[in-house]
Amino acid sequence: MSIPVFILTGFLGSGKTTLLLNLLVETERRGLKPGILMNELGREDVDGAIVQEKISLPVQKLLDGCICCTKRSEVEASLKQLASGEPDLIFMELTGVADPAELVAMFSPSNDELPPGLQLERVLTVVDASRFLEHNSRFSAERQLVRLLRSQVSEADIVLMNKSDLAPAGELDKVQKSLRKLNGKAALLPSVRSSMDVASLLHSVHPRPQAPDRRLPAAGKAMQPAGMLQASRAATLAPFRMASPAGRQGHSEGNPAAAIRSLTLPMPPDTMQLDAEAVEAFLSRHEACLLRAKGHLVSGGRMLLLQFSSGRAEWSPSNYPGKPYLVLIGTDLPEQRLAEEWRSLKRS
């Protein structure tokens, strides 16, 4: 019995983790046992913490590097280690600067480092419809990033035109035409908060015959769920092969992540909490170089998750138990200036 694999890709801040959570809700409803592999560009596992706070499933994580460019050996080791768990399906969320085409080479049938038995079911690409054209124009001089943006679209079976509600009037049609030029076969779906018909997407996936108490070996400990899911089945991972390899060619012509930098800012010294408006003003001042910001901060007397993308900041309550921090991701980050401003930020 094959194990279907779903790759979730898309540029920084497009909404991949939100899509993953939507998919996990459906797997729980159907009684499926998912495998989850998440890749984070920075050293802080923000997205993995978000997922583990929402569900009680172990998540395999690869930090501080692009899964395609610098983590291949770790990916192979993780997949081999977890394959014995026999999941019903696998979700792989790639970092925002990962080229899904490069995974084709990694998971080719000739790669003896990976056990057999998996089948790539779908590549789902999430596009920030409100920033897609801007990003293509902004990175026109960065050939690797332009190639990355195009590959993320051209490799997709389904493209979610996410944040369509934030796209300026008339721009969504332009985005759709641009996407169609890059991929003439994929389904192009307007989306808000990465919503899509996940039930139809997973309709052919069924639970594998297995003992109900089987658990994933060495997958790490999950945090307690926070009200979204009460999953009772442990997660696992396994390698996969391409369903239709003839139309996809893996390539590696430089590392797109080389143009992107991440900077982790801890809570300023002797600071108990920060003023949320001051944090947002800080991010807005540096929006020209920022592609994404995310982290856990204390404000108003409680721990909050901060997500900043598309020029908008969203705060939500969090049970994150660690020390507060903020991760900035962008191009040409003025790290010293950012750190100095951050240390002097207004306290609440």
Secondary structure, DSSP 8 states (H G I E B T S, - for coil): --EEEEEEE-STTSSHHHHHHHHHHHHHHTT--EEEEEE-SSSS-HHHHHHHHH-S---EEE-SS-TTTT-HHHHHHHHHHHGGG--SEEEEE--TT--HHHHHHHT-TT-TTS-S-EEEEEEEEEEETTTHHHHHHHTTT-HHHHHHHHHHHHT-SEEEEESGGGS-TTHHHHHHHHHHHH-SSSEEEE-STT---HHHHTTT----S--TT---TT--------SS----S-------B-SSGGG-----SS-GGGG-EEEEEE--TT-S-B-HHHHHHHHHHTTTTEEEEEEEEEETTEEEEEEEETTEEEEEE----S--EEEEEESS--HHHHHHHHHT--B-
